[in-house]
Amino acid sequence: MPKRESNIVGREFGNALRAAIARTGMTQRGLAEELDWDESKLSDLVNGKGGATAHEIEVLLAYCRLSLADRRHMLALYLESQEKGYLLFPEDGVPDQLRTLINHEKESDEVIAWSMSLVPGLLQIPEYAYAIALAGPHEPEDVPKVVAARMARTEILRPGRTFTFYMHEQALWLPAGGEEVWREQLAHLLRMSVRQYINLHIIPRSIGAHAGVAGDFRVMKFPKYPPLVFLDTLNCGLFFDDKDTIALYEDRVKKLAASALNREESRAVIDNILEGLQ
């Protein structure tokens, strides 16, 4: 399989391979020598760039002493890396797409999010996130794990990255968790919106139909990889990094930006709602 540009599925395979190699106690150089490979070939695989045949992958995974089930899973993932997009279903209480999203957000240097009816996940307080998770598709016993995973995502809200959040005004009016939680969530938005690396823009209800009516999305940009689009659903996550899909969502972002209020106007909308709750 020829080496190619890194993509979302290739990096998923690479992350799993890196963890498998670490569990053997071998270094990448030592494993490459055992396989009689050039070390750069193994490095390409770990970095999601492919460059090996299916048979070579089978041999590599056997050297990592993985179980038969794990080898089959990783081989299927590697072969899937040739396809467009990545559909990920959860296997336990904490959605796998949330873990994968966290990993890619950590690698990004810019995150752009659009939210139609809820406060964006990275800006949610724990009590708000709990109310949303409890009302969602999760089993009650899984809700604390889901909330903890979501709160872990907020650790990336620090200088060094740029965050741009587009929210519809109607999301500000959802009293998730009751009035006290609602009030604290709005106050949290105001506190976060003054950080220089966070751009919060409200799409006002008064404009009617807008570029975001097709649904929520997230665009992540990276120093070394192509941009990545993430779409969330009730039971799965969709990741795209092909050029056509990226271009489509970057166009959505431009149109949202053209309709959105500026930072000061957006803070004023939040402040007015908050004042009405006092």
C-alpha positions as CSV (number, residue, x, y, z in Angstrom):
1,M,0.0,0.0,0.0
2,P,1.6,3.3,-1.1
3,K,2.4,6.0,1.5
4,R,-0.1,8.8,1.5
5,E,-1.0,12.0,3.4
6,S,-2.2,11.3,7.0
7,N,-5.9,11.0,7.5
8,I,-8.3,10.6,10.4
9,V,-8.6,6.8,10.1
10,G,-4.9,6.4,9.5
11,R,-4.2,8.4,12.7
12,E,-6.7,6.2,14.7
13,F,-4.8,3.2,13.5
14,G,-1.5,4.9,14.3
15,N,-2.5,5.8,17.8
16,A,-3.6,2.2,18.5
17,L,-0.4,0.9,17.0
18,R,1.7,3.2,19.2
19,A,-0.1,2.0,22.3
20,A,0.4,-1.7,21.2
21,I,4.1,-1.2,20.6
22,A,4.4,0.5,24.0
23,R,2.9,-2.5,25.7
24,T,5.5,-4.8,24.2
25,G,8.3,-2.8,25.9
26,M,10.1,-2.5,22.5
27,T,11.1,0.8,20.9
28,Q,9.9,1.6,17.4
29,R,13.5,1.2,16.2
30,G,13.8,-2.2,17.9
31,L,10.6,-3.4,16.4
32,A,11.6,-2.2,12.9
33,E,14.9,-4.1,13.3
34,E,12.9,-7.3,14.2
35,L,10.8,-6.9,11.1
36,D,13.8,-6.0,8.9
37,W,12.0,-2.7,8.1
38,D,13.4,0.8,7.7
39,E,12.4,2.7,10.8
40,S,10.8,5.4,8.7
41,K,8.2,2.8,7.4
42,L,7.1,2.1,11.0
43,S,7.1,5.8,11.7
44,D,4.8,6.5,8.8
45,L,2.3,3.9,10.1
46,V,2.3,5.3,13.6
47,N,1.7,8.8,12.1
48,G,-1.2,7.6,10.0
49,K,0.4,7.7,6.6
50,G,0.1,4.0,5.6
51,G,2.8,2.6,3.4
52,A,2.5,-1.2,4.2
53,T,0.6,-4.1,2.7
54,A,-2.2,-6.0,4.5
55,H,0.2,-8.9,5.0
56,E,2.9,-6.7,6.4
57,I,0.3,-5.3,8.9
58,E,-0.7,-8.8,9.9
59,V,3.0,-9.6,10.6
60,L,3.5,-6.3,12.5
61,L,0.5,-6.9,14.7
62,A,1.6,-10.5,15.5
63,Y,5.0,-9.1,16.7
64,C,3.0,-6.8,19.0
65,R,1.5,-9.9,20.5
66,L,-2.1,-8.7,20.1
67,S,-5.0,-11.1,20.5
68,L,-6.6,-12.5,17.3
69,A,-9.7,-10.2,17.9
70,D,-7.5,-7.1,18.3
71,R,-5.5,-8.0,15.2
72,R,-8.6,-8.4,13.2
73,H,-10.0,-5.1,14.5
74,M,-6.8,-3.2,13.7
75,L,-6.4,-4.7,10.3
76,A,-9.9,-3.7,9.4
77,L,-9.2,-0.2,10.7
78,Y,-6.1,0.0,8.6
79,L,-7.9,-1.1,5.4
80,E,-10.7,1.4,6.2
81,S,-8.1,4.2,6.2
82,Q,-8.3,4.0,2.4
83,E,-11.9,5.1,2.5
84,K,-13.4,8.6,2.6
85,G,-14.6,9.6,6.1
86,Y,-14.8,7.7,9.4
87,L,-18.0,6.4,11.0
88,L,-17.5,5.5,14.7
89,F,-20.0,3.7,16.9
90,P,-19.7,3.6,20.7
91,E,-19.0,0.4,22.4
92,D,-19.6,1.3,26.0
93,G,-21.0,4.0,28.2
94,V,-18.6,6.8,27.2
95,P,-19.0,7.3,23.4
96,D,-15.9,6.3,21.4
97,Q,-16.4,9.3,19.2
98,L,-16.0,11.5,22.2
99,R,-12.6,10.0,23.0
100,T,-11.5,10.3,19.4
101,L,-12.8,13.9,19.3
102,I,-10.8,14.8,22.4
103,N,-7.6,13.3,20.9
104,H,-7.9,15.4,17.8
105,E,-8.9,18.6,19.6
106,K,-5.7,18.2,21.6
107,E,-3.7,18.0,18.4
108,S,-5.4,21.0,16.7
109,D,-4.4,24.6,16.8
110,E,-7.8,26.0,15.8
111,V,-11.3,24.8,16.6
112,I,-14.5,26.2,15.0
113,A,-17.8,25.0,16.3
114,W,-21.4,25.7,15.3
115,S,-24.3,24.9,17.7
116,M,-28.0,25.5,16.9
117,S,-29.8,24.6,20.1
118,L,-27.2,24.0,22.9
119,V,-24.2,25.7,24.4
120,P,-21.2,24.2,22.6
121,G,-19.7,21.3,24.6
122,L,-16.4,23.0,25.3
123,L,-18.2,25.9,26.9
124,Q,-20.6,23.9,29.1
125,I,-20.4,23.9,32.9
126,P,-20.7,20.4,34.6
127,E,-24.3,20.9,35.8
128,Y,-25.5,22.0,32.3
129,A,-23.6,19.0,30.7
130,Y,-25.2,16.7,33.2
131,A,-28.7,17.9,32.4
132,I,-28.0,17.5,28.7
133,A,-26.5,14.0,29.0
134,L,-29.4,12.9,31.3
135,A,-31.9,14.0,28.6
136,G,-29.9,12.3,25.9
137,P,-29.5,8.7,24.8
138,H,-27.3,7.6,27.6
139,E,-28.2,5.2,30.4
140,P,-28.4,7.0,33.7
141,E,-25.5,5.1,35.2
142,D,-23.3,6.2,32.3
143,V,-24.1,9.9,32.6
144,P,-21.4,10.7,35.2
145,K,-18.7,9.1,32.9
146,V,-20.0,11.0,29.9
147,V,-20.0,14.3,31.8
148,A,-16.5,13.6,33.1
149,A,-15.3,13.0,29.6
150,R,-16.9,16.2,28.3
151,M,-15.4,18.2,31.1
152,A,-11.9,16.7,30.3
153,R,-12.3,18.3,26.9
154,T,-12.4,21.8,28.4
155,E,-8.8,21.5,29.5
156,I,-7.7,22.5,26.0
157,L,-9.3,26.0,26.5
158,R,-6.0,27.7,27.1
159,P,-3.7,30.0,25.1
160,G,-1.9,28.4,22.2
161,R,-5.0,27.6,20.2
162,T,-7.8,29.7,18.7
163,F,-11.4,28.8,19.4
164,T,-14.3,30.3,17.5
165,F,-17.9,29.4,18.6
166,Y,-21.0,30.3,16.6
167,M,-24.2,29.8,18.6
168,H,-27.8,30.5,17.6
169,E,-29.5,32.8,20.0
170,Q,-32.2,30.2,20.8
171,A,-29.5,28.1,22.5
172,L,-29.1,30.8,25.1
173,W,-32.8,30.5,26.1
174,L,-32.7,26.7,26.9
175,P,-33.0,26.5,30.8
176,A,-31.2,23.1,31.0
177,G,-30.9,22.0,34.6
178,G,-33.2,24.7,35.9
179,E,-32.9,28.4,36.3
180,E,-29.9,28.4,38.7
181,V,-27.9,26.3,36.3
182,W,-29.1,28.3,33.3
183,R,-28.0,31.5,35.0
184,E,-24.6,30.1,35.9
185,Q,-24.1,28.8,32.3
186,L,-24.8,32.2,30.8
187,A,-22.4,33.8,33.3
188,H,-19.8,31.2,32.3
189,L,-20.2,32.2,28.7
190,L,-19.6,35.8,29.6
191,R,-16.4,34.9,31.5
192,M,-15.1,32.8,28.7
193,S,-15.9,35.3,26.0
194,V,-13.4,37.9,27.3
195,R,-10.5,35.5,26.7
196,Q,-8.5,36.7,23.7
197,Y,-8.2,33.3,22.2
198,I,-11.9,32.6,22.4
199,N,-14.3,34.2,19.8
200,L,-17.9,33.8,20.7
201,H,-20.5,34.9,18.1
202,I,-24.3,34.8,18.3
203,I,-26.5,34.2,15.3
204,P,-29.6,36.4,16.2
205,R,-33.1,34.9,15.9
206,S,-34.1,38.0,14.0
207,I,-32.3,37.0,10.8
208,G,-34.5,33.9,10.3
209,A,-33.1,31.1,8.1
210,H,-29.3,30.9,8.1
211,A,-26.3,28.9,6.9
212,G,-26.4,26.6,10.0
213,V,-29.9,25.2,9.6
214,A,-28.6,21.8,8.4
215,G,-27.2,21.0,11.8
216,D,-24.3,21.3,14.2
217,F,-20.7,20.7,13.2
218,R,-17.1,21.2,14.3
219,V,-14.1,22.0,12.2
220,M,-10.6,21.4,13.5
221,K,-7.4,22.6,11.9
222,F,-3.9,21.2,12.5
223,P,-0.3,22.3,12.0
224,K,0.6,19.2,10.0
225,Y,-2.7,17.5,8.9
226,P,-5.6,18.5,6.7
227,P,-8.6,20.1,8.5
228,L,-11.1,17.7,10.0
229,V,-14.9,18.0,10.2
230,F,-16.8,16.3,13.0
231,L,-20.6,15.6,13.1
232,D,-22.2,14.1,16.1
233,T,-25.4,12.0,16.2
234,L,-27.3,10.1,18.9
235,N,-25.3,6.9,18.5
236,C,-22.3,7.6,16.3
237,G,-19.8,10.2,15.2
238,L,-18.8,11.1,11.7
239,F,-15.3,12.4,10.9
240,F,-14.4,13.8,7.4
241,D,-11.1,15.1,6.1
242,D,-11.6,14.9,2.3
243,K,-11.1,18.1,0.4
244,D,-14.7,18.4,-0.9
245,T,-16.3,18.0,2.5
246,I,-13.8,20.4,4.1
247,A,-14.6,23.0,1.4
248,L,-18.3,22.6,2.0
249,Y,-18.1,23.2,5.7
250,E,-15.5,26.0,5.4
251,D,-18.1,27.7,3.2
252,R,-20.7,27.3,5.9
253,V,-18.3,28.9,8.4
254,K,-17.9,31.9,6.1
255,K,-21.6,32.3,5.8
256,L,-22.2,32.0,9.5
257,A,-19.5,34.6,10.1
258,A,-21.3,37.0,7.7
259,S,-24.6,36.6,9.7
260,A,-23.2,36.6,13.2
261,L,-23.0,39.4,15.7
262,N,-19.5,40.6,16.7
263,R,-17.9,39.8,20.1
264,E,-19.3,42.8,21.9
265,E,-22.8,42.5,20.4
266,S,-22.8,38.8,21.3
267,R,-21.8,39.5,24.9
268,A,-24.6,42.1,25.1
269,V,-27.2,39.5,24.0
270,I,-26.1,37.1,26.7
271,D,-25.9,39.9,29.3
272,N,-29.5,41.1,28.5
273,I,-30.8,37.5,29.0
274,L,-28.9,37.2,32.2
275,E,-30.2,40.5,33.6
276,G,-33.7,39.3,32.9
277,L,-33.1,36.3,35.2
278,Q,-32.0,38.4,38.2
